[in-house]
Amino acid sequence: MALENKNNGAGVHYFADVNNNPFFVKDNKNYINIVSSKQLNSLQDVSVLDIFLSKDSIIEPHYHPNGSELTYCISGSATISMMNIDTKEFQHYRTTPGQVVNVPQGWWHYILANEDNTHFQGIFNVGVPEVVFGSDLLTRTPADVFPYAYGIDQNLWKSVISNVVPTTVIGPSSKK
């Protein structure tokens, strides 16, 4: 039995090491690794984010336009908060090891670590998950749009978002 053979020789890969595929790294205690169909071409409708957080770190508010996410707590504790797009109300779930939360496609959500050494996985029903981050919506929308839409002063708006770092992913941001 050839246990070391990780591919079938025809260019299709059946093995990947999630530890060798960083998606985002804030520091050595707060990082996300990924395995999608880009890393493992035999995957079709599944991908995984392997997420590590320290206490009070947050996966910034975001949504996935192309798939749902099943979050599975491996160790530590995280609160997964999501806005029901039908009722516009937030739901908050404090998870501990072995518990899961399903975040439906397109739902605005964020994840806050309640303990150090929190480890969980985001499992998606798509080969490559897409993500839209809140920091990008705030910083990349033209500076006059939000003031115009909501009747606020444009200079005040610019001041409010001046410390928001685009594509924060894991916050709080180190920029002050």
C-alpha positions, 0 to 999 in steps of 0.5 A: 500500500503506497500511503505516500502517493498523494496524487494520481499522476494525472495532474489531479491533486488529492492532498494539500497541507492547509498550514502551507497556504496562508490566506491572511496573517496578522501575527503568530496568534492571529491568522487564517489558512485556506484550502480551496480548489486553487490549492487542491484541484480535486475539490469542487464544491467545498473549501476550508478556512483554518482560523486562529485567533487570540482573545478579543480579536475579530474577523471583521464584518463581511459577507460571502456572495457566492456561498454559505459558511459552516463555522466549526469551533475546534478549541477556545470560544468565539461568538459568531454574529450575523444579520438575518437578511430577511428580518434585518436583525442580528443573531449572536451565537457563542460557540465552544468546541464541537459546536457549529453555526451555519452562515447562509450565503450573503449574510453579513457576519463577524466573529469575535474570539472570547478566549486566547488560542481560539481555533475554528474552521469555516467550511464553504459549499464552493470551491473558492469562497468570495468575500467582501469586507466591511473595511473595503466597503467603507474605504473604497466607496467614494467619499461623497457617497455616504454623506450624500446618502445619509445627509452627513458632513463629508469632512466628518465622514472622511475623519470617521473613516480615516483610521480604517485600514482597507482589507483589515480581515483580523482586527483590531487594526494595528493602525491608530 
